[in-house]
């Protein structure tokens, strides 16, 4: 099992947050990171790291509240 880190940068309101978790591979880590990002701080971007390597940035779509459910998006590092 590999260790991955989900980092929420300090946005001036809630402070920085770091969550470490285990996953079999990067694909499993991405699925887990999406879930954790939604559960922990759904309105903020998060970065997925493996050691010193940034894998991607996870963001929510910029839809208004009237647009229905928001989906998660990720941007490759």
Secondary structure as a PSIPRED ss2 file (coil, helix, strand):
# PSIPRED VFORMAT (PSIPRED V4.0)

   1 X C   1.000  0.000  0.000
   2 X E   0.000  0.000  1.000
   3 X E   0.000  0.000  1.000
   4 X E   0.000  0.000  1.000
   5 X E   0.000  0.000  1.000
   6 X E   0.000  0.000  1.000
   7 X E   0.000  0.000  1.000
   8 X E   0.000  0.000  1.000
   9 X C   1.000  0.000  0.000
  10 X C   1.000  0.000  0.000
  11 X C   1.000  0.000  0.000
  12 X C   1.000  0.000  0.000
  13 X C   1.000  0.000  0.000
  14 X C   1.000  0.000  0.000
  15 X C   1.000  0.000  0.000
  16 X C   1.000  0.000  0.000
  17 X E   0.000  0.000  1.000
  18 X E   0.000  0.000  1.000
  19 X E   0.000  0.000  1.000
  20 X E   0.000  0.000  1.000
  21 X E   0.000  0.000  1.000
  22 X E   0.000  0.000  1.000
  23 X E   0.000  0.000  1.000
  24 X C   1.000  0.000  0.000
  25 X C   1.000  0.000  0.000
  26 X H   0.000  1.000  0.000
  27 X H   0.000  1.000  0.000
  28 X H   0.000  1.000  0.000
  29 X H   0.000  1.000  0.000
  30 X H   0.000  1.000  0.000
  31 X H   0.000  1.000  0.000
  32 X H   0.000  1.000  0.000
  33 X H   0.000  1.000  0.000
  34 X H   0.000  1.000  0.000
  35 X H   0.000  1.000  0.000
  36 X H   0.000  1.000  0.000
  37 X H   0.000  1.000  0.000
  38 X H   0.000  1.000  0.000
  39 X H   0.000  1.000  0.000
  40 X H   0.000  1.000  0.000
  41 X C   1.000  0.000  0.000
  42 X C   1.000  0.000  0.000
  43 X C   1.000  0.000  0.000
  44 X C   1.000  0.000  0.000
  45 X C   1.000  0.000  0.000
  46 X E   0.000  0.000  1.000
  47 X E   0.000  0.000  1.000
  48 X E   0.000  0.000  1.000
  49 X E   0.000  0.000  1.000
  50 X E   0.000  0.000  1.000
  51 X C   1.000  0.000  0.000
  52 X C   1.000  0.000  0.000
  53 X E   0.000  0.000  1.000
  54 X E   0.000  0.000  1.000
  55 X E   0.000  0.000  1.000
  56 X E   0.000  0.000  1.000
  57 X E   0.000  0.000  1.000
  58 X E   0.000  0.000  1.000
  59 X E   0.000  0.000  1.000
  60 X E   0.000  0.000  1.000
  61 X C   1.000  0.000  0.000
  62 X C   1.000  0.000  0.000
  63 X C   1.000  0.000  0.000
  64 X C   1.000  0.000  0.000
  65 X H   0.000  1.000  0.000
  66 X H   0.000  1.000  0.000
  67 X H   0.000  1.000  0.000
  68 X C   1.000  0.000  0.000
  69 X C   1.000  0.000  0.000
  70 X C   1.000  0.000  0.000
  71 X C   1.000  0.000  0.000
  72 X E   0.000  0.000  1.000
  73 X E   0.000  0.000  1.000
  74 X E   0.000  0.000  1.000
  75 X E   0.000  0.000  1.000
  76 X E   0.000  0.000  1.000
  77 X C   1.000  0.000  0.000
